[in-house]
Amino acid sequence: MFSGRLFILNRLFIIVLILFLNIFFQKKQDNTAISGEKEARGKLIITVKEGENWLSYFPYVLFIKKSKSPQMAFWLENTKGRFVATLYVTKKTAIQDWQDMSFFKKNERVIKPVSLPIWLHKHVGAGIHSIETCSLCHDRIKSADKSIEDKPIIDTFTGATPENGFTREWTIPLGLQPGTYIVCAEINHSFDYNDTYQKDLSVNDEFYNGISGQPSIILQGVLAIGESETSTVLKTVGHGHSAGKNGGVYGDLNGITSAVNIVRSIEVKYIPPKKY
């Protein structure tokens, strides 16, 4: 009789233990889901509408001209102007994948610091991305092999130069904390000379630009990243160095003409993560 009671007690103990473990692991799973919601950062949606000077034309062979879209980069800074993360950059600038056009007099090749000098100087610290991620692009700059098909990390924030306006999404990594950020966009055409930024200027000239013509244009907007959907429309705030010597932002737009009409508008929208 005693052994029968012991058997029943053992069975009850096992049943209680199973129920306790089920409740424990269910609670742990629920906490993990809640934690996942809190850690998820949502996404940014960049919408670019092309302006009247979106396409530029440059001499290709003899009297033939070739059209091209602008080079551009998008990134986040904190409110103190410190680089946080690259959102998107055109592939040619990211890995310096330029066509060899050395048959043109004084034409630059391979490395073009005048393309997007502000982003080129700002992003070197990598921000919230690991320095290894940044190095993948830099390795391609030094290499003759410019392919990125085997480098999906690079492919997440680089892309071909768009032929017209576009929309692009950026999934916010967990390392980005909620807060207020500055969204920056830098845009540039080469060969877009004008009366101020002329072709074949002396290297000592104030407006020397290599083959860039007018310097890169930078636009900015303030965006809050948190629990609610927000958006910002970027406004032109200045330009980069015409010869790409530094990453400074110059607020004087005198002498710049068609470059300010490369884009018609840029809107960046923050979409918070869904809560289930």
C-alpha positions as CSV (number, residue, x, y, z in Angstrom):
1,M,0.0,0.0,0.0
2,F,2.9,2.3,0.9
3,S,4.5,1.6,-2.5
4,G,1.2,2.5,-4.3
5,R,1.1,5.8,-2.5
6,L,4.7,6.5,-3.4
7,F,4.0,5.7,-7.0
8,I,1.0,8.2,-7.1
9,L,3.1,10.9,-5.4
10,N,5.9,10.4,-8.0
11,R,3.4,10.7,-10.8
12,L,1.9,13.8,-9.3
13,F,5.4,15.3,-8.9
14,I,6.2,14.6,-12.5
15,I,2.9,16.2,-13.7
16,V,3.5,19.3,-11.5
17,L,7.1,19.5,-12.8
18,I,6.0,19.3,-16.4
19,L,3.3,22.0,-15.9
20,F,5.9,24.2,-14.2
21,L,8.4,23.8,-17.0
22,N,5.7,24.5,-19.6
23,I,4.7,27.7,-17.8
24,F,8.4,28.7,-17.4
25,F,9.4,28.2,-21.0
26,Q,6.2,29.8,-22.3
27,K,6.9,32.9,-20.1
28,K,10.5,33.0,-21.4
29,Q,9.2,32.8,-25.0
30,D,6.8,35.6,-24.3
31,N,9.5,37.8,-22.8
32,T,11.7,37.1,-25.8
33,A,9.0,38.2,-28.2
34,I,8.5,41.4,-26.2
35,S,12.2,42.0,-26.1
36,G,12.4,41.4,-29.8
37,E,9.7,44.1,-30.3
38,K,11.7,46.5,-28.2
39,E,15.0,45.8,-29.9
40,A,13.6,46.0,-33.5
41,R,14.1,49.4,-35.0
42,G,11.8,49.4,-38.0
43,K,12.9,50.8,-41.3
44,L,13.6,54.0,-43.2
45,I,12.1,54.7,-46.6
46,I,13.9,57.1,-48.9
47,T,11.9,58.6,-51.7
48,V,13.8,60.6,-54.3
49,K,12.1,62.5,-57.1
50,E,14.3,63.5,-60.0
51,G,14.7,67.1,-61.0
52,E,15.1,68.7,-64.4
53,N,18.9,68.1,-64.3
54,W,18.8,64.5,-63.1
55,L,20.6,63.4,-66.2
56,S,23.8,64.9,-67.3
57,Y,25.7,64.5,-70.6
58,F,29.4,64.2,-71.2
59,P,31.6,63.8,-74.3
60,Y,32.2,60.1,-75.0
61,V,33.7,59.6,-78.5
62,L,34.1,62.4,-81.0
63,F,30.8,64.2,-81.1
64,I,28.9,61.5,-79.3
65,K,27.6,62.4,-75.8
66,K,26.6,59.9,-73.1
67,S,23.9,60.4,-70.5
68,K,24.5,59.6,-66.8
69,S,22.6,59.7,-63.6
70,P,24.1,61.5,-60.5
71,Q,26.2,59.9,-57.8
72,M,24.7,60.1,-54.4
73,A,25.0,59.0,-50.8
74,F,22.6,59.0,-47.8
75,W,23.6,58.7,-44.2
76,L,22.7,59.4,-40.6
77,E,24.4,61.8,-38.2
78,N,23.6,62.5,-34.6
79,T,22.6,66.0,-33.5
80,K,26.3,66.8,-32.9
81,G,27.2,66.0,-36.5
82,R,28.9,62.7,-35.8
83,F,28.6,60.0,-38.5
84,V,26.3,57.2,-37.5
85,A,25.5,54.9,-40.5
86,T,25.4,54.8,-44.3
87,L,21.9,54.3,-45.6
88,Y,22.7,54.1,-49.3
89,V,25.5,55.1,-51.7
90,T,25.9,54.6,-55.4
91,K,28.3,51.7,-56.2
92,K,30.7,53.6,-58.3
93,T,31.5,56.0,-55.5
94,A,31.5,53.3,-52.8
95,I,34.1,51.1,-54.4
96,Q,35.5,53.7,-56.9
97,D,34.4,51.7,-59.9
98,W,35.1,54.3,-62.6
99,Q,35.5,53.6,-66.2
100,D,39.0,54.3,-67.5
101,M,38.6,57.4,-69.7
102,S,42.2,58.4,-69.8
103,F,42.1,59.2,-73.5
104,F,40.5,62.5,-72.5
105,K,43.0,65.2,-71.6
106,K,43.4,65.8,-67.9
107,N,40.7,63.3,-67.1
108,E,40.8,61.6,-63.7
109,R,40.6,57.9,-63.4
110,V,40.0,55.2,-60.8
111,I,39.9,57.5,-57.7
112,K,37.6,60.5,-57.6
113,P,37.6,62.3,-54.3
114,V,35.5,65.0,-55.9
115,S,32.6,62.7,-56.4
116,L,31.0,62.8,-52.9
117,P,33.8,64.3,-50.7
118,I,31.6,64.9,-47.6
119,W,30.4,61.3,-47.4
120,L,33.9,60.0,-48.3
121,H,35.4,61.8,-45.3
122,K,32.6,61.3,-42.9
123,H,32.0,57.6,-43.2
124,V,35.6,56.4,-42.6
125,G,34.8,55.8,-38.9
126,A,32.1,53.2,-40.0
127,G,29.7,54.4,-37.3
128,I,27.4,51.6,-35.9
129,H,28.6,49.2,-38.7
130,S,31.7,47.2,-37.9
131,I,34.9,48.4,-39.3
132,E,35.1,45.0,-41.2
133,T,32.0,46.0,-43.1
134,C,33.6,49.3,-44.1
135,S,36.8,47.5,-45.0
136,L,34.9,45.4,-47.6
137,C,34.3,48.4,-49.7
138,H,37.8,49.7,-49.2
139,D,39.3,46.4,-50.3
140,R,37.3,46.7,-53.5
141,I,38.7,50.2,-54.0
142,K,42.2,48.8,-54.0
143,S,41.4,45.8,-56.1
144,A,40.9,45.5,-59.9
145,D,38.0,43.2,-59.1
146,K,35.0,45.5,-58.5
147,S,32.3,42.8,-58.3
148,I,30.2,42.7,-55.2
149,E,28.0,39.7,-56.0
150,D,29.8,37.6,-53.3
151,K,29.6,40.4,-50.8
152,P,25.9,40.6,-49.7
153,I,26.8,43.0,-46.9
154,I,28.0,45.6,-49.4
155,D,25.0,45.0,-51.6
156,T,22.7,46.0,-48.7
157,F,23.7,49.7,-48.8
158,T,25.2,50.2,-52.3
159,G,23.5,50.0,-55.6
160,A,23.6,51.0,-59.3
161,T,23.1,54.6,-60.2
162,P,19.3,55.0,-60.6
163,E,18.2,56.2,-64.1
164,N,15.4,58.3,-62.5
165,G,13.7,58.9,-59.2
166,F,13.5,55.9,-56.9
167,T,12.4,54.6,-53.5
168,R,14.7,52.6,-51.3
169,E,14.2,50.9,-47.9
170,W,16.8,50.6,-45.2
171,T,16.3,48.2,-42.3
172,I,17.4,49.8,-39.2
173,P,20.0,47.6,-37.3
174,L,19.6,46.9,-33.6
175,G,22.7,49.0,-32.8
176,L,20.9,52.2,-33.7
177,Q,19.3,53.7,-30.5
178,P,16.0,55.6,-30.6
179,G,16.5,59.4,-30.7
180,T,16.8,62.4,-33.0
181,Y,19.0,62.1,-36.1
182,I,20.1,64.2,-39.0
183,V,19.5,62.6,-42.4
184,C,22.1,63.7,-44.9
185,A,22.1,63.3,-48.7
186,E,25.0,64.3,-51.0
187,I,24.5,64.4,-54.7
188,N,26.9,65.2,-57.6
189,H,27.3,65.2,-61.3
190,S,30.7,65.3,-63.0
191,F,31.2,67.4,-66.1
192,D,28.5,69.9,-65.2
193,Y,30.6,73.0,-65.8
194,N,29.3,76.5,-65.6
195,D,30.7,80.1,-65.7
196,T,32.1,79.7,-62.2
197,Y,33.2,76.1,-62.1
198,Q,34.8,76.0,-65.5
199,K,36.6,73.3,-67.3
200,D,40.5,73.1,-67.3
201,L,41.0,75.6,-64.5
202,S,44.4,75.8,-62.8
203,V,44.9,73.7,-59.8
204,N,45.6,76.9,-57.9
205,D,42.3,78.4,-58.9
206,E,39.7,78.8,-56.1
207,F,37.1,76.9,-58.2
208,Y,39.3,74.2,-59.5
209,N,37.2,71.0,-59.8
210,G,39.1,68.4,-61.8
211,I,36.3,67.0,-64.0
212,S,33.6,67.5,-61.5
213,G,32.3,70.9,-62.6
214,Q,30.0,72.1,-59.9
215,P,30.6,70.6,-56.5
216,S,28.4,68.1,-54.7
217,I,25.2,69.4,-53.1
218,I,24.3,68.4,-49.5
219,L,20.8,68.2,-48.2
220,Q,19.7,67.5,-44.6
221,G,16.6,66.9,-42.5
222,V,15.8,66.1,-38.8
223,L,14.2,62.8,-38.1
224,A,13.0,61.2,-34.9
225,I,13.4,57.5,-34.6
226,G,11.3,56.0,-31.8
227,E,7.8,54.6,-31.3
228,S,5.8,56.7,-33.9
229,E,6.0,57.1,-37.6
230,T,7.8,60.3,-38.6
231,S,9.1,61.8,-41.8
232,T,11.3,64.7,-43.0
233,V,11.8,66.5,-46.3
234,L,15.5,67.2,-46.9
235,K,16.6,70.8,-47.6
236,T,19.7,72.1,-49.4
237,V,22.2,73.4,-46.8
238,G,25.5,73.7,-48.8
239,H,28.0,72.0,-51.0
240,G,31.2,70.0,-50.7
241,H,34.8,71.1,-51.6
242,S,35.0,71.5,-55.4
243,A,38.3,69.6,-55.5
244,G,37.4,67.0,-52.9
245,K,40.2,68.1,-50.6
246,N,38.2,67.8,-47.4
247,G,34.8,66.8,-46.0
248,G,33.6,70.3,-45.1
249,V,30.2,71.7,-45.8
250,Y,30.2,75.1,-47.5
251,G,27.0,77.1,-47.0
252,D,27.6,79.6,-49.8
253,L,25.7,78.5,-52.9
254,N,26.8,81.5,-55.1
255,G,28.1,80.3,-58.5
256,I,26.1,77.0,-58.3
257,T,23.4,76.7,-60.9
258,S,22.1,73.5,-62.4
259,A,23.4,71.3,-59.6
260,V,20.7,72.5,-57.2
261,N,18.1,71.1,-59.6
262,I,19.4,67.5,-59.9
263,V,16.7,66.4,-57.5
264,R,13.2,67.8,-57.1
265,S,12.6,66.4,-53.6
266,I,13.9,63.9,-51.1
267,E,11.6,62.6,-48.3
268,V,12.8,60.1,-45.7
269,K,10.1,58.3,-43.6
270,Y,10.6,56.3,-40.5
271,I,8.3,53.3,-40.1
272,P,8.4,51.7,-36.6
273,P,8.3,47.9,-36.2
274,K,4.9,46.2,-36.0
275,K,3.7,45.1,-32.7
276,Y,2.0,41.8,-32.5
